[in-house]
Amino acid sequence: ISYCNYAFFDVDTTQYFGVYVKGDGRLTFTTSSLNVSRRALSTTLKVNNGNWHWLVVSFDTATLKKHTFIDGFTRAEQSGVYSMGIGTGFPSDGYVGGGSM
């Protein structure tokens, strides 16, 4: 996909988190909360190369770190991100394979 961001999983991008491939092919993991704007963590490795990939993202509430993994290797990490507050805010819509963002 070279023309848009394609969401794999998205839970109300204005409040919580989303996982998608940007138009340039980089895996991106966004997080946000009610009072903090969205922060994106993108890999430098592109996944739109015609091969299958194993994509994983994680967020550790104890250390406030988030990671992206591609094919079993850490490809990007971000420290000191805010707690996302999942399950503590307003009800949100969640989408699996949500399409373009």
OpenMM code with the backbone's topology and positions (N, CA, C; nanometers):
from openmm import Vec3, app, unit

residues = "ILE SER TYR CYS ASN TYR ALA PHE PHE ASP VAL ASP THR THR GLN TYR PHE GLY VAL TYR VAL LYS GLY ASP GLY ARG LEU THR PHE THR THR SER SER LEU ASN VAL SER ARG ARG ALA LEU SER THR THR LEU LYS VAL ASN ASN GLY ASN TRP HIS TRP LEU VAL VAL SER PHE ASP THR ALA THR LEU LYS LYS HIS THR PHE ILE ASP GLY PHE THR ARG ALA GLU GLN SER GLY VAL TYR SER MET GLY ILE GLY THR GLY PHE PRO SER ASP GLY TYR VAL GLY GLY GLY SER MET".split()
positions = [
    Vec3(0.0871, -0.1165, 0.0000),
    Vec3(0.0000, 0.0000, 0.0000),
    Vec3(0.0910, 0.1217, 0.0000),
    Vec3(0.0840, 0.2016, -0.0992),
    Vec3(0.1773, 0.3129, -0.1090),
    Vec3(0.1100, 0.4491, -0.1050),
    Vec3(-0.0198, 0.4537, -0.0886),
    Vec3(-0.0894, 0.5819, -0.0998),
    Vec3(-0.1596, 0.6262, 0.0263),
    Vec3(-0.1627, 0.5456, 0.1315),
    Vec3(-0.2351, 0.5845, 0.2522),
    Vec3(-0.1787, 0.5114, 0.3730),
    Vec3(-0.2299, 0.5465, 0.4896),
    Vec3(-0.1990, 0.4719, 0.6111),
    Vec3(-0.3015, 0.3607, 0.6226),
    Vec3(-0.2573, 0.2367, 0.6482),
    Vec3(-0.3492, 0.1252, 0.6602),
    Vec3(-0.3505, 0.0766, 0.8043),
    Vec3(-0.4657, 0.0868, 0.8699),
    Vec3(-0.4770, 0.0488, 1.0111),
    Vec3(-0.5008, -0.1010, 1.0238),
    Vec3(-0.4207, -0.1670, 1.1082),
    Vec3(-0.4438, -0.3062, 1.1433),
    Vec3(-0.5360, -0.3153, 1.2633),
    Vec3(-0.5155, -0.2260, 1.3580),
    Vec3(-0.5940, -0.2257, 1.4808),
    Vec3(-0.6026, -0.0819, 1.5283),
    Vec3(-0.7206, -0.0408, 1.5632),
    Vec3(-0.7400, 0.0990, 1.5982),
    Vec3(-0.8474, 0.1090, 1.7054),
    Vec3(-0.8152, 0.1728, 1.8170),
    Vec3(-0.9126, 0.1977, 1.9223),
    Vec3(-0.9185, 0.3472, 1.9436),
    Vec3(-1.0191, 0.4098, 1.8880),
    Vec3(-1.0438, 0.5528, 1.9007),
    Vec3(-0.9139, 0.6327, 1.9009),
    Vec3(-0.8614, 0.6619, 1.7830),
    Vec3(-0.7299, 0.7261, 1.7706),
    Vec3(-0.7197, 0.8592, 1.8423),
    Vec3(-0.8301, 0.9183, 1.8844),
    Vec3(-0.8197, 1.0434, 1.9573),
    Vec3(-0.7917, 1.0213, 2.1056),
    Vec3(-0.8055, 0.8978, 2.1554),
    Vec3(-0.7874, 0.8746, 2.2984),
    Vec3(-0.6908, 0.7633, 2.3347),
    Vec3(-0.6778, 0.6624, 2.2562),
    Vec3(-0.6040, 0.5467, 2.3048),
    Vec3(-0.4888, 0.5025, 2.2164),
    Vec3(-0.5092, 0.4109, 2.1235),
    Vec3(-0.3951, 0.3651, 2.0447),
    Vec3(-0.4358, 0.3132, 1.9081),
    Vec3(-0.3383, 0.3056, 1.8198),
    Vec3(-0.3583, 0.2512, 1.6869),
    Vec3(-0.2297, 0.1886, 1.6367),
    Vec3(-0.2430, 0.0879, 1.5527),
    Vec3(-0.1292, 0.0213, 1.4898),
    Vec3(-0.1562, 0.0217, 1.3401),
    Vec3(-0.0652, 0.0783, 1.2646),
    Vec3(-0.0881, 0.0860, 1.1210),
    Vec3(0.0436, 0.0946, 1.0447),
    Vec3(0.0345, 0.0715, 0.9146),
    Vec3(0.1472, 0.0898, 0.8249),
    Vec3(0.1258, 0.2221, 0.7537),
    Vec3(0.2229, 0.3108, 0.7675),
    Vec3(0.2146, 0.4410, 0.7023),
    Vec3(0.2269, 0.4236, 0.5507),
    Vec3(0.1888, 0.5251, 0.4790),
    Vec3(0.1972, 0.5216, 0.3337),
    Vec3(0.3368, 0.4933, 0.2818),
    Vec3(0.4394, 0.5266, 0.3616),
    Vec3(0.5771, 0.5009, 0.3191),
    Vec3(0.6260, 0.3619, 0.3591),
    Vec3(0.5376, 0.2795, 0.4199),
    Vec3(0.5718, 0.1406, 0.4505),
    Vec3(0.6218, 0.1140, 0.5906),
    Vec3(0.6299, 0.2162, 0.6772),
    Vec3(0.6812, 0.1965, 0.8132),
    Vec3(0.5690, 0.1578, 0.9090),
    Vec3(0.5954, 0.0575, 0.9951),
    Vec3(0.5017, 0.0192, 1.1000),
    Vec3(0.4972, 0.1309, 1.2028),
    Vec3(0.3764, 0.1725, 1.2416),
    Vec3(0.3599, 0.2836, 1.3352),
    Vec3(0.2638, 0.2445, 1.4465),
    Vec3(0.2996, 0.2810, 1.5691),
    Vec3(0.2197, 0.2531, 1.6886),
    Vec3(0.1936, 0.3878, 1.7544),
    Vec3(0.0692, 0.4328, 1.7543),
    Vec3(0.0343, 0.5609, 1.8142),
    Vec3(-0.0348, 0.5400, 1.9480),
    Vec3(-0.0102, 0.6302, 2.0407),
    Vec3(-0.0787, 0.6293, 2.1695),
    Vec3(-0.1197, 0.7714, 2.2029),
    Vec3(-0.2264, 0.7827, 2.2770),
    Vec3(-0.2718, 0.9142, 2.3217),
    Vec3(-0.3627, 0.8966, 2.4422),
    Vec3(-0.4011, 1.0065, 2.5008),
    Vec3(-0.4948, 1.0030, 2.6120),
    Vec3(-0.5872, 1.1223, 2.5995),
    Vec3(-0.6774, 1.1371, 2.6934),
    Vec3(-0.7740, 1.2457, 2.6861),
    Vec3(-0.7081, 1.3830, 2.6865),
    Vec3(-0.5994, 1.3998, 2.7599),
    Vec3(-0.5389, 1.5314, 2.7752),
    Vec3(-0.4046, 1.5477, 2.7052),
    Vec3(-0.3595, 1.4455, 2.6338),
    Vec3(-0.2287, 1.4496, 2.5691),
    Vec3(-0.2456, 1.4144, 2.4220),
    Vec3(-0.1806, 1.4897, 2.3358),
    Vec3(-0.1935, 1.4631, 2.1930),
    Vec3(-0.1247, 1.3325, 2.1552),
    Vec3(-0.1585, 1.2828, 2.0397),
    Vec3(-0.1101, 1.1532, 1.9915),
    Vec3(0.0415, 1.1558, 1.9713),
    Vec3(0.1076, 1.0475, 2.0171),
    Vec3(0.2510, 1.0281, 1.9946),
    Vec3(0.2697, 0.9048, 1.9099),
    Vec3(0.3424, 0.9202, 1.8018),
    Vec3(0.3641, 0.8089, 1.7091),
    Vec3(0.5057, 0.7547, 1.7234),
    Vec3(0.5166, 0.6232, 1.7200),
    Vec3(0.6446, 0.5535, 1.7183),
    Vec3(0.6487, 0.4754, 1.5874),
    Vec3(0.7400, 0.5111, 1.4987),
    Vec3(0.7494, 0.4458, 1.3677),
    Vec3(0.8838, 0.3761, 1.3528),
    Vec3(0.8834, 0.2650, 1.2821),
    Vec3(1.0062, 0.1930, 1.2518),
    Vec3(1.0755, 0.2591, 1.1336),
    Vec3(1.2039, 0.2331, 1.1180),
    Vec3(1.2730, 0.2768, 0.9968),
    Vec3(1.2629, 0.1683, 0.8903),
    Vec3(1.2505, 0.0429, 0.9337),
    Vec3(1.2352, -0.0692, 0.8417),
    Vec3(1.0958, -0.0666, 0.7814),
    Vec3(1.0870, -0.0832, 0.6512),
    Vec3(0.9577, -0.0823, 0.5824),
    Vec3(0.9058, -0.2247, 0.5670),
    Vec3(0.7746, -0.2397, 0.5786),
    Vec3(0.7143, -0.3734, 0.5697),
    Vec3(0.6307, -0.3914, 0.4433),
    Vec3(0.6274, -0.2944, 0.3561),
    Vec3(0.5496, -0.3065, 0.2325),
    Vec3(0.6375, -0.3529, 0.1169),
    Vec3(0.7145, -0.4583, 0.1414),
    Vec3(0.8108, -0.5072, 0.0435),
    Vec3(0.7680, -0.6364, -0.0255),
    Vec3(0.6418, -0.6745, -0.0113),
    Vec3(0.5927, -0.7956, -0.0773),
    Vec3(0.6134, -0.9234, 0.0013),
    Vec3(0.6784, -0.9157, 0.1183),
    Vec3(0.7001, -1.0328, 0.2033),
    Vec3(0.6052, -1.0300, 0.3219),
    Vec3(0.5759, -1.1493, 0.3769),
    Vec3(0.4978, -1.1577, 0.4992),
    Vec3(0.5867, -1.1205, 0.6164),
    Vec3(0.5283, -1.0537, 0.7174),
    Vec3(0.6038, -1.0153, 0.8362),
    Vec3(0.5220, -1.0437, 0.9612),
    Vec3(0.5932, -1.0699, 1.0707),
    Vec3(0.5322, -1.0853, 1.2021),
    Vec3(0.5468, -0.9508, 1.2714),
    Vec3(0.4339, -0.8843, 1.2982),
    Vec3(0.4341, -0.7504, 1.3561),
    Vec3(0.3761, -0.7551, 1.4970),
    Vec3(0.4480, -0.6965, 1.5929),
    Vec3(0.4049, -0.6947, 1.7318),
    Vec3(0.4324, -0.5557, 1.7884),
    Vec3(0.3398, -0.5062, 1.8700),
    Vec3(0.3638, -0.3829, 1.9454),
    Vec3(0.3363, -0.4121, 2.0920),
    Vec3(0.4045, -0.3385, 2.1805),
    Vec3(0.3797, -0.3570, 2.3234),
    Vec3(0.3878, -0.2231, 2.3949),
    Vec3(0.3138, -0.2149, 2.5050),
    Vec3(0.3188, -0.0979, 2.5921),
    Vec3(0.3263, -0.1474, 2.7351),
    Vec3(0.4292, -0.1073, 2.8072),
    Vec3(0.4508, -0.1499, 2.9452),
    Vec3(0.4098, -0.0360, 3.0383),
    Vec3(0.3027, -0.0554, 3.1131),
    Vec3(0.2525, 0.0500, 3.2006),
    Vec3(0.3447, 0.0756, 3.3200),
    Vec3(0.4268, -0.0234, 3.3585),
    Vec3(0.5180, -0.0042, 3.4718),
    Vec3(0.6361, 0.0849, 3.4336),
    Vec3(0.6895, 0.0665, 3.3124),
    Vec3(0.8072, 0.1433, 3.2710),
    Vec3(0.7718, 0.2584, 3.1767),
    Vec3(0.6474, 0.2635, 3.1318),
    Vec3(0.5999, 0.3629, 3.0349),
    Vec3(0.6833, 0.3617, 2.9070),
    Vec3(0.7120, 0.2398, 2.8599),
    Vec3(0.7844, 0.2224, 2.7347),
    Vec3(0.6947, 0.1501, 2.6343),
    Vec3(0.7078, 0.1899, 2.5089),
    Vec3(0.6406, 0.1143, 2.4041),
    Vec3(0.7436, 0.0691, 2.3013),
    Vec3(0.7150, -0.0450, 2.2383),
    Vec3(0.8065, -0.1079, 2.1442),
    Vec3(0.7307, -0.1535, 2.0203),
    Vec3(0.8017, -0.1572, 1.9090),
    Vec3(0.7514, -0.2254, 1.7900),
    Vec3(0.8523, -0.3339, 1.7553),
    Vec3(0.8012, -0.4470, 1.7131),
    Vec3(0.8835, -0.5611, 1.6735),
    Vec3(0.8434, -0.6025, 1.5322),
    Vec3(0.9422, -0.6339, 1.4513),
    Vec3(0.9169, -0.6882, 1.3180),
    Vec3(0.9988, -0.8150, 1.3057),
    Vec3(0.9316, -0.9249, 1.2755),
    Vec3(0.9964, -1.0547, 1.2578),
    Vec3(1.0817, -1.0939, 1.3781),
    Vec3(1.0336, -1.0611, 1.5001),
    Vec3(1.0997, -1.1032, 1.6229),
    Vec3(1.2068, -1.0101, 1.6759),
    Vec3(1.2342, -0.8995, 1.6067),
    Vec3(1.3381, -0.8068, 1.6496),
    Vec3(1.2784, -0.6710, 1.6839),
    Vec3(1.3298, -0.6097, 1.7922),
    Vec3(1.2880, -0.4743, 1.8270),
    Vec3(1.3334, -0.3815, 1.7159),
    Vec3(1.2383, -0.3060, 1.6611),
    Vec3(1.2714, -0.2136, 1.5524),
    Vec3(1.2576, -0.0675, 1.5927),
    Vec3(1.1833, -0.0403, 1.7000),
    Vec3(1.1711, 0.0964, 1.7505),
    Vec3(1.1215, 0.0889, 1.8940),
    Vec3(1.1651, 0.1849, 1.9756),
    Vec3(1.1164, 0.1933, 2.1127),
    Vec3(1.1096, 0.3385, 2.1543),
    Vec3(1.0232, 0.3652, 2.2506),
    Vec3(1.0016, 0.5015, 2.2984),
    Vec3(0.9840, 0.4953, 2.4490),
    Vec3(1.0598, 0.5772, 2.5210),
    Vec3(1.0547, 0.5797, 2.6669),
    Vec3(0.9795, 0.7016, 2.7162),
    Vec3(0.9289, 0.6904, 2.8382),
    Vec3(0.8669, 0.8037, 2.9027),
    Vec3(0.7354, 0.8476, 2.8423),
    Vec3(0.6691, 0.7573, 2.7718),
    Vec3(0.5383, 0.7939, 2.7175),
    Vec3(0.4369, 0.7900, 2.8303),
    Vec3(0.3319, 0.8643, 2.8174),
    Vec3(0.2293, 0.8725, 2.9198),
    Vec3(0.1477, 0.7444, 2.9253),
    Vec3(0.0843, 0.7205, 3.0359),
    Vec3(-0.0065, 0.6070, 3.0489),
    Vec3(-0.1277, 0.6313, 2.9608),
    Vec3(-0.1626, 0.5332, 2.8826),
    Vec3(-0.2716, 0.5499, 2.7869),
    Vec3(-0.4080, 0.5511, 2.8517),
    Vec3(-0.4223, 0.4969, 2.9697),
    Vec3(-0.5521, 0.4972, 3.0361),
    Vec3(-0.6544, 0.4065, 2.9707),
    Vec3(-0.6104, 0.2982, 2.9108),
    Vec3(-0.7042, 0.2085, 2.8447),
    Vec3(-0.8043, 0.1562, 2.9465),
    Vec3(-0.9299, 0.1675, 2.9126),
    Vec3(-1.0362, 0.1199, 2.9996),
    Vec3(-1.0780, 0.2176, 3.1074),
    Vec3(-1.0191, 0.3364, 3.1081),
    Vec3(-1.0522, 0.4326, 3.2124),
    Vec3(-1.1296, 0.5531, 3.1607),
    Vec3(-1.1399, 0.5650, 3.0303),
    Vec3(-1.2065, 0.6823, 2.9729),
    Vec3(-1.3452, 0.6493, 2.9213),
    Vec3(-1.3866, 0.7263, 2.8243),
    Vec3(-1.5165, 0.7061, 2.7630),
    Vec3(-1.5160, 0.5788, 2.6791),
    Vec3(-1.6304, 0.5149, 2.6604),
    Vec3(-1.6351, 0.3983, 2.5710),
    Vec3(-1.5844, 0.4374, 2.4325),
    Vec3(-1.5076, 0.3484, 2.3731),
    Vec3(-1.4482, 0.3771, 2.2428),
    Vec3(-1.4820, 0.2681, 2.1443),
    Vec3(-1.4779, 0.3036, 2.0181),
    Vec3(-1.4942, 0.2058, 1.9121),
    Vec3(-1.3577, 0.1457, 1.8807),
    Vec3(-1.3527, 0.0160, 1.8616),
    Vec3(-1.2301, -0.0494, 1.8228),
    Vec3(-1.2485, -0.1191, 1.6894),
    Vec3(-1.1442, -0.1212, 1.6092),
    Vec3(-1.1509, -0.1801, 1.4766),
    Vec3(-1.0312, -0.2690, 1.4545),
    Vec3(-1.0543, -0.3878, 1.4019),
    Vec3(-0.9479, -0.4764, 1.3573),
    Vec3(-0.9530, -0.4731, 1.2058),
    Vec3(-0.8394, -0.4428, 1.1430),
    Vec3(-0.8393, -0.4297, 0.9982),
    Vec3(-0.9230, -0.3128, 0.9547),
    Vec3(-0.9081, -0.2016, 1.0267),
    Vec3(-0.9938, -0.0858, 1.0067),
    Vec3(-0.9786, -0.0149, 0.8742),
    Vec3(-0.8775, -0.0472, 0.7959),
    Vec3(-0.8611, 0.0200, 0.6676),
    Vec3(-0.7781, 0.1445, 0.6796),
    Vec3(-0.7981, 0.2369, 0.5886),
    Vec3(-0.7127, 0.3552, 0.5863),
    Vec3(-0.7485, 0.4515, 0.6960),
    Vec3(-0.6466, 0.5206, 0.7463),
    Vec3(-0.6665, 0.6187, 0.8534),
    Vec3(-0.6557, 0.7578, 0.7967),
] * unit.nanometer
topology = app.Topology()
chain = topology.addChain("A")
for resn in residues:
    res = topology.addResidue(resn, chain)
    for name in ("N", "CA", "C"):
        topology.addAtom(name, app.Element.getBySymbol(name[0]), res)
